[in-house]
Amino acid sequence: MQAFTRFVGDRTDRTIDDYASLWQWSVDEPAAFWRAVWDFYDLGAIAVDAPPVTTDADVLQDASMPGAQWFPHISLNYVSAVLRHRERPGAAVVGLDEDGRRTELTWAELADAAAGFAQTLTDLGVGRADVVAAYLPDIPEAVVAFLGTAHVGAIWSGCGQDYAPEGAAGRLAQLQPKVLVSAAGYRYSGKVVDKSADSDELARLLPELVAHVVVGASPVARSAGGIRRIAYADACAADGSALRPQPVPFDHPLWVLFSSGTTGKPKGIVHGHGGVVVEHLKAAGLHGDLGADDVFFWQTALSWMMWNFQVAGLLCGSRIVCYSGSPLFPDADRLWQLVESEGVTYFGTSPGQLQASRKAGLVPGKEHDLTALRTVGSTGSTLAADLFTWVDENVKAGLPISSISGGTDVVTAFAGGSTDVPVVAGELSVRYLGVALESWAPDRTPLIDEVGEMVVTAPMPSMPVSFWDDPDGVRYRRAYFEHEWDSPDDAPVWRHGDWVTVTDRGSLIMHGRSDATLNRHGIRMGSADIYEVVEGIDEVAEAFVLGVDGPGGAYWMPLFVTLVPGAALDDDLRRRIASEVRSRLSPRHVPDEVIEAPGIPHTRTGKKLEVPVTGILAGRAEVSIDPKSVDDFGLIDWYADQGRAHRW
């Protein structure tokens, strides 16, 4: 970031001497900013038969939202940006599973395997705009298959093997993939999970398949039901030395990610090659400070956009680490062991894993050699202030913590940390460069130091190219750009659906989903504020707060909690919970009831199901939840019973 700041300062008349001035310039002059990113990373070297990028029109021909046209004359390929590091020594990708088995691929091996996979796809007749679907754990083979897919201009879409075949098909079948890549199984929580039958069942649910590539299968290729079955090792062994990454237009689809689909058909969100390359180099390279000397590990799964973001480490020349297994098995120390053994420099995790470490009494900084570690990243939900403090006191004093907020929608972060910007507990340090993020009142007035609706007022290159099977863009516009408070003359803005405070220092405080707001007696509060307080109590493992509207203006605000082993929800604990909420937040947001729950329902990517469960407790007949999108659908009936038992 320091080098980029100097680079920008040398090419503009504006004074750019700190992060605030750099951010302001990046949103005031977006074309100039993204041209600077393009030049700083020398991306012209991977563009094919393209004129040089020298003017604003070469970068941003049309700034409409939606529909912005970025780098209109550029053809490139994501894989070309990775292959620039092919000659580097050492491992590019490391894979670890739960029982400690370790594999690695050098940069040259990664390039050769991806080219071999690409050649196999070519031999199968797979090319531009065809889809390759993955049903895999977080393993190096997934990275190779993705790069091989992008190599030929085909479109990638991944799903974790924690999904049942029907749930995976609910996403992947929309894309009519020609090739499925799956694994025979994986280890989780000490058990071998055999996915062979599920993988075959998924293949049967994808009627357009011509081939099924299997990791861990017998090397003997065979056909089954008209589908050619190929061992992964054979697919990568093809001679792809003559292949070069297929140049595609800047916005040619790279991958399709899916929304959670909890209350309807999952939406396929399409991102383009070029937008992802420039955005991920900015986010991972500048904000994450990743480079050739780094080891990047984010504990993730293929169903979560953080898998796509982890692969961005390769764009920066960093080694990436894939981990297939439970982050808490055999205990909460597992990932800290991995950080030590692999010399991880940037460790990405979740508030849940950090909370589990704290409640287990771990002191990773004393128990492990974490000399190499220089940044901890966190996402998935809001990181409470007390966990910032726990990291500082128990992992490494002064260690930068980058709590980020973004999403599948843009496959990056809107805000998070940055080098040389102070970290304040409970806050996201900065709005990311090139992200015109504001907090708005309902009358579209920007707010400072007040809670408002999070909006982005200018396009970003990694905003979706489109939604899948949405030719007129109606669903895309409805998802982000059509708001009940807009008038016909208002310029469109991206509404992300979060409550946020932008401080006078430029940092952010996230308050939870704006469509799950707690509104007691006209005073609004985000659920994240409640969670920060309640989950900081030692006995509470996780909390789930809902604001349920009832008949005649009645309002019920129950707080459901799961407890750590050995704890009991007695009157004393209930009083302490109420006291903490009253004293640290607001007397009006003390819950009406505190109820011990058998579990908290989440999407497959770990987000709490506040909105649909609120509707169920309110008895709304129109609420339905797709069982395949929930980590433990059996919990939904329990919550429905709580709603039926409540007496208004």
BAGU-207812 format. One record per residue (C-alpha): x, y, z. Coordinates in steps of 0.05 Angstrom, whole numbers, padded with zeros to 5 digits, always signed. Layout:
XYZ;...
end
This chain:
+00000+00000+00000;+00057+00048+00015;+00089+00034-00053;+00022+00043-00087;+00010+00109-00051;+00078+00135-00076;+00061+00108-00146;-00004+00147-00146;+00028+00209-00117;+00077+00211-00175;+00021+00212-00227;-00030+00260-00199;-00030+00333-00179;-00069+00318-00116;-00035+00311-00049;-00037+00237-00032;-00001+00228+00033;-00044+00182+00075;-00098+00130+00068;-00156+00179+00075;-00131+00222+00017;-00117+00160-00025;-00187+00133-00013;-00219+00200-00029;-00181+00204-00095;-00200+00132-00112;-00275+00147-00107;-00271+00217-00137;-00233+00192-00198;-00250+00118-00205;-00223+00111-00276;-00157+00141-00256;-00154+00097-00195;-00167+00032-00231;-00118+00052-00286;-00066+00060-00230;-00081-00010-00205;-00075-00036-00276;-00007-00003-00285;+00019-00017-00215;+00009-00092-00227;+00031-00087-00300;-00032-00121-00325;-00020-00096-00395;+00030-00153-00399;-00026-00204-00397;-00075-00168-00442;-00078-00197-00512;-00077-00155-00576;-00103-00095-00538;-00086-00022-00544;-00052+00009-00483;-00096+00034-00427;-00081+00109-00426;-00146+00147-00418;-00206+00145-00371;-00249+00120-00428;-00202+00060-00436;-00219+00042-00364;-00292+00061-00352;-00332+00072-00415;-00399+00074-00380;-00407+00085-00305;-00481+00065-00302;-00505+00021-00246;-00520-00033-00262;-00485-00043-00329;-00419-00007-00321;-00370-00022-00377;-00299-00032-00352;-00237-00037-00396;-00279-00045-00460;-00221-00060-00507;-00184-00111-00463;-00180-00186-00471;-00144-00227-00419;-00149-00290-00376;-00147-00297-00301;-00098-00355-00308;-00047-00312-00345;-00042-00269-00283;-00026-00331-00241;+00023-00360-00292;+00067-00298-00287;+00094-00331-00223;+00107-00399-00256;+00183-00394-00250;+00182-00380-00177;+00214-00432-00131;+00177-00467-00075;+00105-00489-00064;+00047-00451-00094;-00008-00492-00061;-00006-00534+00002;-00061-00582+00022;-00073-00608+00092;-00128-00654+00116;-00153-00667+00186;-00106-00725+00201;-00045-00685+00181;-00034-00713+00111;+00003-00659+00072;+00011-00648-00003;+00041-00591-00042;+00047-00566-00113;+00104-00523-00137;+00088-00465-00182;+00112-00505-00243;+00072-00566-00222;+00010-00523-00212;+00017-00493-00281;+00029-00561-00314;-00030-00594-00278;-00077-00537-00296;-00055-00541-00369;-00064-00616-00369;-00134-00608-00341;-00148-00554-00393;-00126-00601-00448;-00173-00656-00422;-00230-00606-00424;-00212-00586-00494;-00211-00660-00515;-00281-00666-00485;-00305-00608-00527;-00310-00560-00468;-00294-00488-00485;-00318-00417-00477;-00382-00408-00438;-00388-00482-00421;-00393-00497-00347;-00349-00541-00303;-00381-00556-00236;-00343-00578-00174;-00367-00619-00114;-00304-00618-00072;-00272-00603-00004;-00221-00548+00002;-00163-00586-00030;-00108-00568-00080;-00143-00608-00134;-00200-00557-00132;-00151-00501-00147;-00121-00540-00206;-00190-00556-00235;-00211-00483-00229;-00149-00458-00264;-00157-00510-00318;-00229-00489-00328;-00212-00415-00333;-00154-00432-00378;-00201-00452-00435;-00251-00396-00422;-00302-00442-00390;-00341-00422-00328;-00328-00451-00259;-00378-00462-00203;-00362-00498-00138;-00402-00530-00082;-00376-00561-00018;-00388-00634-00005;-00426-00618+00059;-00485-00609+00013;-00527-00670-00002;-00533-00686-00077;-00602-00654-00082;-00578-00590-00049;-00517-00586-00095;-00560-00599-00156;-00607-00543-00135;-00549-00497-00151;-00506-00531-00202;-00561-00560-00246;-00583-00489-00263;-00518-00481-00300;-00525-00545-00343;-00452-00563-00332;-00415-00608-00381;-00364-00633-00331;-00369-00650-00258;-00308-00654-00213;-00318-00690-00147;-00279-00726-00093;-00288-00795-00064;-00293-00765+00005;-00259-00728+00061;-00247-00730+00136;-00287-00687+00185;-00289-00687+00260;-00249-00751+00262;-00292-00790+00214;-00283-00811+00142;-00341-00783+00101;-00351-00826+00039;-00380-00784-00017;-00374-00834-00074;-00448-00851-00077;-00468-00778-00067;-00422-00757-00123;-00451-00809-00171;-00521-00787-00151;-00504-00714-00165;-00477-00734-00233;-00544-00767-00248;-00579-00702-00230;-00539-00662-00281;-00567-00685-00348;-00520-00646-00393;-00457-00679-00366;-00408-00710-00415;-00355-00727-00363;-00346-00738-00288;-00275-00727-00262;-00264-00760-00194;-00209-00744-00144;-00186-00807-00108;-00217-00854-00160;-00186-00914-00193;-00141-00892-00251;-00182-00934-00299;-00228-00890-00340;-00297-00917-00356;-00365-00894-00379;-00428-00896-00337;-00497-00879-00362;-00468-00843-00422;-00421-00802-00379;-00347-00812-00386;-00314-00824-00318;-00242-00800-00312;-00194-00804-00254;-00169-00735-00234;-00096-00757-00241;-00109-00777-00313;-00145-00712-00328;-00084-00673-00305;-00034-00719-00340;-00056-00697-00410;-00003-00659-00448;-00024-00586-00445;+00043-00557-00462;+00018-00528-00527;-00042-00494-00495;-00042-00421-00476;-00096-00389-00433;-00154-00369-00478;-00160-00293-00482;-00231-00272-00466;-00266-00204-00460;-00256-00167-00395;-00326-00184-00370;-00328-00256-00396;-00356-00301-00341;-00302-00331-00296;-00346-00364-00244;-00416-00368-00217;-00427-00362-00142;-00494-00375-00109;-00534-00338-00057;-00554-00378+00004;-00622-00395-00024;-00654-00400+00045;-00721-00373+00023;-00722-00387-00052;-00683-00414-00110;-00608-00397-00101;-00588-00340-00147;-00528-00353-00193;-00483-00292-00189;-00436-00285-00249;-00368-00250-00243;-00320-00234-00300;-00247-00250-00310;-00221-00178-00312;-00263-00150-00255;-00240-00206-00209;-00167-00197-00228;-00163-00123-00214;-00208-00126-00152;-00170-00184-00120;-00102-00154-00134;-00127-00091-00100;-00160-00127-00041;-00108-00182-00030;-00046-00146-00056;-00057-00076-00029;-00103-00084+00031;-00077-00153+00049;-00005-00134+00032;+00004-00203+00002;+00066-00216-00040;+00117-00268-00059;+00141-00280+00013;+00072-00293+00042;+00034-00356+00062;-00041-00342+00057;-00091-00387+00093;-00166-00373+00101;-00206-00430+00131;-00262-00438+00081;-00302-00484+00036;-00320-00484-00038;-00391-00460-00024;-00364-00396+00007;-00335-00337-00032;-00275-00337+00014;-00250-00398-00025;-00249-00355-00088;-00215-00300-00049;-00163-00347-00021;-00143-00367-00092;-00128-00293-00103;-00064-00305-00063;-00037-00338-00126;-00048-00273-00165;-00002-00240-00115;+00052-00294-00119;+00035-00319-00049;+00032-00391-00026;-00039-00412-00008;-00059-00466+00042;-00121-00509+00033;-00149-00545+00094;-00200-00601+00090;-00229-00615+00158;-00263-00587+00219;-00231-00523+00246;-00246-00548+00317;-00223-00620+00315;-00195-00651+00356;-00201-00584+00393;-00202-00509+00383;-00126-00508+00376;-00125-00543+00309;-00119-00482+00264;-00067-00449+00308;-00025-00512+00300;-00032-00505+00225;-00013-00431+00227;+00051-00450+00263;+00070-00511+00221;+00059-00476+00154;+00090-00409+00174;+00025-00374+00156;+00034-00299+00149;-00039-00281+00137;-00090-00323+00175;-00163-00314+00156;-00216-00343+00202;-00285-00330+00231;-00310-00298+00296;-00336-00367+00314;-00267-00398+00312;-00236-00341+00352;-00293-00345+00402;-00282-00420+00410;-00208-00408+00421;-00223-00357+00475;-00274-00400+00510;-00226-00459+00509;-00175-00416+00547;-00123-00420+00491;-00062-00375+00490;-00037-00388+00419;+00020-00338+00425;+00051-00378+00482;+00032-00448+00458;+00058-00438+00386;+00113-00403+00349;+00073-00351+00311;+00133-00309+00291;+00113-00309+00217;+00041-00287+00230;+00031-00213+00214;-00045-00207+00202;-00108-00241+00225;-00169-00232+00181;-00240-00247+00202;-00307-00249+00166;-00372-00287+00163;-00404-00244+00218;-00387-00183+00259;-00324-00190+00301;-00339-00167+00371;-00293-00117+00405;-00274-00165+00460;-00246-00214+00408;-00199-00159+00382;-00175-00153+00453;-00168-00228+00461;-00125-00233+00398;-00081-00176+00422;-00071-00207+00491;-00067-00280+00472;-00042-00286+00400;+00007-00229+00389;+00008-00159+00417;-00002-00106+00363;-00021-00158+00311;-00065-00123+00258;-00135-00151+00256;-00172-00142+00190;-00246-00152+00202;-00276-00149+00133;-00347-00142+00106;-00366-00158+00035;-00400-00217+00003;-00414-00266-00052;-00447-00209-00090;-00380-00175-00105;-00333-00233-00086;-00291-00185-00045;-00296-00138+00014;-00327-00068+00016;-00288-00051+00079;-00235-00080+00125;-00164-00068+00146;-00104-00035+00112;-00031-00028+00128;-00011+00032+00171;-00083+00047+00191;-00096+00039+00265;-00141-00018+00287;-00196+00000+00336;-00231-00057+00371;-00300-00071+00343;-00288-00030+00279;-00270-00043+00207;-00212+00004+00196;-00226+00032+00127;-00271+00033+00067;-00232-00005+00014;-00201+00035-00043;-00249+00046-00101;-00310+00031-00058;-00356+00092-00053;-00389+00067+00010;-00435+00112+00051;-00485+00106+00107;-00551+00136+00087;-00614+00160+00121;-00680+00143+00086;-00679+00211+00051;-00611+00192+00019;-00572+00239+00065;-00502+00213+00081;-00492+00202+00156;-00429+00207+00198;-00427+00175+00268;-00500+00153+00260;-00529+00086+00241;-00555+00084+00170;-00566+00039+00109;-00501+00017+00075;-00499+00038+00002;-00447+00040-00052;-00457+00100-00098;-00410+00083-00155;-00394+00018-00193;-00339-00031-00176;-00307-00077-00228;-00326-00139-00190;-00400-00123-00184;-00436-00180-00219;-00434-00183-00295;-00504-00212-00289;-00547-00263-00253;-00551-00331-00286;-00613-00340-00329;-00635-00268-00320;-00629-00242-00392;-00666-00177-00381;-00632-00163-00314;-00697-00156-00275;-00675-00200-00217;-00607-00167-00214;-00636-00097-00210;-00688-00118-00159;-00635-00149-00115;-00592-00087-00106;-00618-00026-00142;-00693-00020-00131;-00711+00009-00063;-00777+00030-00034;-00748+00099-00016;-00725+00115-00087;-00761+00163-00133;-00759+00156-00209;-00708+00213-00214;-00659+00184-00164;-00593+00156-00189;-00588+00081-00174;-00544+00060-00116;-00524-00009-00092;-00561-00025-00028;-00527-00083+00008;-00577-00094+00064;-00533-00077+00124;-00537-00025+00179;-00471+00012+00186;-00440+00071+00221;-00386+00109+00185;-00344+00145+00238;-00312+00213+00230;-00246+00176+00225;-00269+00137+00164;-00276+00071+00200;-00340+00029+00201;-00382-00005+00254;-00428-00060+00228;-00495-00070+00262;-00524-00129+00225;-00575-00139+00170;-00622-00080+00157;-00677-00130+00142;-00669-00161+00211;-00669-00097+00251;-00691-00099+00324;-00741-00042+00333;-00764-00034+00405;-00807+00027+00418;-00781+00061+00355;-00708+00052+00373;-00670+00011+00322;-00612-00034+00338;-00574-00085+00297;-00569-00157+00321;-00493-00154+00317;-00493-00105+00376;-00531-00155+00419;-00485-00213+00398;-00423-00174+00416;-00447-00166+00487;-00480-00233+00499;-00428-00277+00465;-00375-00243+00507;-00405-00277+00569;-00363-00339+00585;-00421-00388+00591;-00452-00369+00524;-00427-00405+00462;-00472-00370+00412;-00533-00323+00413;-00592-00312+00366;-00637-00252+00377;-00701-00239+00339;-00752-00183+00336;-00821-00213+00323;-00881-00169+00306;-00947-00194+00334;-01021-00175+00331;-01043-00106+00351;-00973-00077+00349;-00946-00128+00399;-00871-00141+00396;-00832-00201+00423;-00757-00201+00428;-00731-00270+00450;-00658-00285+00457;-00638-00357+00443;-00571-00382+00469;-00529-00443+00464;-00482-00455+00522;-00411-00480+00530;-00404-00551+00559;-00419-00552+00633;-00457-00486+00635;-00529-00480+00656;-00581-00427+00640;-00603-00410+00710;-00632-00347+00739;-00564-00318+00754;-00541-00325+00682;-00606-00294+00657;-00596-00235+00704;-00525-00225+00680;-00546-00227+00607;-00600-00175+00620;-00552-00132+00661;-00499-00132+00607;-00548-00113+00552;-00579-00059+00596;-00514-00027+00617;-00474-00034+00553;-00528-00023+00501;-00598+00000+00520;-00651-00017+00572;-00701-00021+00514;-00663-00078+00483;-00662-00125+00542;-00693-00188+00514;-00763-00208+00535;-00740-00279+00546;-00674-00316+00547;-00685-00387+00521;-00634-00443+00517;-00634-00472+00446;-00608-00539+00420;-00571-00500+00365;-00571-00438+00322;-00592-00447+00248;-00543-00420+00196;-00535-00418+00122;-00482-00465+00094;-00433-00407+00097;-00446-00394+00170;-00494-00335+00171;-00550-00337+00223;-00620-00345+00193;-00650-00285+00228;-00699-00262+00174;-00734-00328+00157;-00736-00353+00229;-00767-00287+00251;-00821-00298+00199;-00833-00368+00224;-00839-00346+00296;-00888-00292+00273;-00930-00346+00241;-00924-00320+00170;-00952-00373+00124;-00912-00349+00064;-00844-00363+00096;-00810-00426+00071;-00738-00447+00080;-00701-00493+00033;-00676-00550+00077;-00615-00559+00032;-00590-00489+00047;-00588-00496+00123;-00533-00529+00164;-00583-00564+00210;-00654-00560+00183;-00680-00601+00241;-00673-00539+00285;-00726-00502+00245;-00783-00544+00274;-00758-00530+00344;-00760-00454+00331;-00829-00461+00299;-00852-00495+00364;-00825-00436+00404;-00868-00389+00362;-00930-00431+00370;-00919-00435+00445;-00911-00360+00454;-00972-00324+00481;-00980-00253+00458;
end
